[in-house]
Amino acid sequence: MSVLEKVIGYRFSNLNLLEQALSHLSFCNEQKHLTEDSSYERLEFLGDAVLEFLVSEMLFQAFPDEREGCLTRLRTAWVNKKQLSRMARRINLGGYIRLGRGERGQRGGCRKSSILADVYEALVAAIYLDGGIEAARKFIAEQFAGLLQGEPDSEDVQDYKSQLQELLQRRDGQLPSYRLVNTEGPDHRRIFQVEVVAGATVMGTGRGSSKKAAEQSAARQALAFLRSRG
């Protein structure tokens, strides 16, 4: 477990919590000394709530001028099974999950996105219970820093600007435009904030360590907004 602790940047006082967060129900059912409550399912329940709170707090502080609807769309894009499974893969969480023989033999096993996302939530809960809200907040801040800065996901690099342009042209015959609304931080760690506009409507806001990254982030938010409207 020490390798995983180094990867996540947190050392547990109670290793039982970490072991539980990594234990699938199928594994517990095969161990005579374990019960169903020894699996990660209860931790997953708590971790879901802790994660949603901390991401909400992060977005609330990072985007002080955004309205509730925009913040909700961003949170939905960040806290979902697909995104959490990516987070889990980044730290190779699947390599530490304890599965029963039957589950291991099934297609995918610990590589299943659903299992990876569930264990990621359980890990958040384990950190919270072991180290308190500040430890969980630090972990989430480090894990989600790339998304906050608008950096593309290494597993799913997409050109959101092109997708947005194609969608707007198809729907409304419009072209999006991007405008820089804020720059903050020292020269070597500059953060740019960009809005994407169609007509007179601000459709998304993005932040990034470069203007291009901020524009991609804004376009991604605009796409989520348009698709939520059907």
Secondary structure, 3 states (H helix, E strand, C coil): CHHHHHHHCCCCCCHHHHHHHCECHHHHHHCCCCCHHHCCHHHHHHHHHHHHHHHHHHHHHHCCCCCHHHHHHHHHHHCCHHHHHHHHHHCCHHHHCECCHHHHHCCCHHHCHHHHHHHHHHHHHHHHHHHCHHHHHHHHHHHCHHHHCCCCCCCCCCCHHHHHHHHHHHHHCCCCEEEEEEEECCHHHCEEEEEEEECCEEEEEEEECCHHHHHHHHHHHHHHHHHHCC
